């Protein structure tokens, strides 16, 4: 909790850089959000699967939102600043100027975004090495991690980018450098996306084996040779130049950063659940799964000892909660998939018009429309004949197959609003089935999960939350603070200031518990669909993991038993 000598009225600023916007919040010492601002940011897709952004654009947006949230506040009361951001790759030259990550040579676009899948060939070759570091990413490296992107730059943009590069940052680390001038990297970023080991450091043999020996030669100065835990105070705090940009006092504490999903996990996984009769009450925090859901979804489970889960990233030591190992499941597109399915339907213009007429969001309107057409049966029955396979951008977990594609079966000739609403429902259900499959994989490997803790933009959608409860058979806890990711970032700043002893000091309060509904009728349908989702995982484990103790014996594959929770 806040130190005894902390003055009342101390504030902390959290900045969150998401896929499409930058957000900032002013948070007090109780962890309560007092002010909020957001600013859209540009992204480019010059060709299919190439997604790019600009670090200059993002910094300008950070400056806009921080100035807004501190308006009217005595700046002397602001004690700390924390950043989180997507795990996108920022490329700078030796003088810290942007370098192009594209064939057009546009140096303004110097970020390869997290969802970029250009390095498919490179990640296949990395996975073919079967190097031991891959044990810590679920056995198969994702194209969304940084090593394949670095290799793509070396092989495709040697003269315009690779040979000139002086610094490769994860976006959260770029922001902390921009604020402080300190090039130290966060343990969170390097462990989760760069193959760094919290216990052993960099593995020279991996980088040499995959063709990136250049990074080893200079003692990893380009990708980080000073690594600090999240929440650690950086250098002398906010530089005068950055202070002027951000509208904050020079010298305030700036924290080593977190990836955005990990900030959200930190913000919710320790929520106080006393008095609600939940299975996780009085149990270790390891019985909880935090799901951070927006453009994509991340599933954060922690353990006291390392657990190796085929197809699920980690285990990562102290990457989110100090002293705990983290396993990170995920779905590459969730909110983005829902938008894609809804906006691509022929009835979307009609939906927009009717939602606007009612002063509702399109999803609030769809949810109410589903209530109208379901009649007396549970809403889940509307999709008995319509099924969606949600891997439109590949499968991150637990199949770890970037080549998978999406699928819809059971379509009719109808293109009316009812048809759109049911397709929307089927998509939400498919995402929830994906979460169930991730949970089954984690439990098969040794996790014991009883309760889901959900935050992010999709946590504001009642249908999304309810379907996760119904299909997993678990209660879903929603935080009282809907902007848990931002609060997590601000907690980093509070920790860096010395006001909090650690990033775990501030517990969030829950606002609601959503329980599974209608399971006696709907859940038999859920269980009938589960083998459809399970079959590809069975094949994945059999193909990629040995169970005889040799080779990949460290990662013991246990095919999940689909046991009913009811």
Secondary structure, DSSP 8 states (H G I E B T S, - for coil): ---TT--TT-EEEEEEE-SSEEEEEEEETTS-EEEEEEEE---B-SSTT--EE-HHHHHHHHHHHHHHHTTTS-GGGEEEEEEEE---EEEEETTS-B---STT--TT--EE-TT--TTHHHHHHHHHT--GGGGGBTTS--TTSHHHHHHHHHHH-TTTTGGGEEEEEEHHHHHHHHHHS---EEHHHHHHHS--BTTTB--HHHHHHTT-THHHHTTTTTT-S-EE-TT-B-TTSS-HHHHHHHTS-TT-EEB--EEHHHHHHHHHTT-B-TTS--TTTTS-GGGEEEEEESSSEEEEEEESS----TTSEEEEETSSSTTSEEEEEEES-SHHHHHHHHHTSTTHHHHHHHHHHTT--HHHHHHHHHHHHSTTS-GGGGGTT-EEE--TT-B-SSS-BTT---EEES--S--SHHHHHHHHHHHHHHHHHHHHHHHHHHHHHT----EEEEESGGGG-HHHHHHHHHHHTSEEEEESSS-HHHHHHHHHHHHHHTSSSSTTS---BEEEEE---SHHHHHHHHHHHHHHHHHHHHHHHHHH--SSSSSSTTS-----------
